[in-house]
Amino acid sequence: MPEDLHARYGRQMRLPGFGEPGQRRLLGAKVLLVGAGGLGSPAALYLAAAGVGVIGLADPDAVELSNLHRQILHGAESLGTPKVISAAETLGALNPEVRVVLHGEGLAPSNALSLVSAYDLVVDGADNFATRYLAADACALAGKPLVHGSILRSSGQVGIFVPGGGCYRCLYPAMPDPASVPTCGEAGVLGATCGVVGSWMASEALAVLLGRRESSGLVLIEVAEGEARRLAIAPDPACPCCGRAPTIRGIDPAAYEAGCGTMNPEACPMEITVEETRELLGRGAGVVLLDVREDEELAICRMGATHHIPLGQLGERWQELARDARILVHCHHGGRSLRATRFLRSKGLSAVSNVKGGIDAWSLRVDPAVPRY
Ligand SMILES: [Zn+2]
């Protein structure tokens, strides 16, 4: 082995059971990273630093200012640049011996199987369920190991799915309604928390490449509490993907449509406060206040110029709403309007938010002139 490899990788090669054979395995390995964001950033940095020979980057997004507090592959000079390009520059500067392959179109139903098949391992840090399930299904179908990570506030999880050991769908058989799960943009997240989970993903990816993972598992990490535990995963005979009678036998694009929307969840959270509502309404143009209460309730009070569709009629009348409008939905206390918000999002209207607490909170905190009932 050339001296300069010892100079660069000697500290990890010195680990028990690693040595020159371990380093050779990493140098010969090809890893596909799905998502060059909060989790993909630390994962990619550590995989490149460790000398993984080929790193593929699949991400269709460009760098935004709100990314920088956690997506440490990208710097301020990369704002507006495709993430794959920004990431390739950072990784190249860190370790020029690593070959970085760019897949700027991201992981899509049309390319998932061929892309995944070209790599030894997939590391998935995608921020949406459609991509997460697509990566998981493609890995299971192609017989490739998957290291998956996700995060919500200060909780993270890292899944390790090896062929034959149980797949992502053994744990989570069906994709949830994306509107029912808050994203990082909605829930808030610390960059350092992404660092913990993303680094853990890199560590598991290296363990898989080094042949140290023979069974699937799930690591649950509570960063704020300083706790982590590892659960074993067994293959589920009823799994729709890897079970005895699988229903998923290929990549059907329609199965991944939900959640593939172009909306920026950071701009349109699922719920907003009445104070935020007042501010948005003050901006005027393009903001629609949708009241989903009944006629009798409307007769008692209203929040101003509203578009009125009772919840029970939304199913047949939702197309009255402009698809690109910023829609704020309210009812009496916020329950019916949350259902309406989820319904409209499921119809592809992405800029829809529920007004938390409804007109009652509005009356209490914004405009006491509005009668309560
Ligand atoms: Zn399975």
Boltz pocket constraint, residues with backbone or C-beta under 6 A from the ligand:
constraints:
  - pocket:
      binder: B
      contacts: [[A, 166], [A, 167], [A, 168], [A, 169], [A, 170], [A, 171], [A, 235], [A, 236], [A, 239], [A, 240], [A, 241], [A, 242], [A, 243]]
      max_distance: 6.0
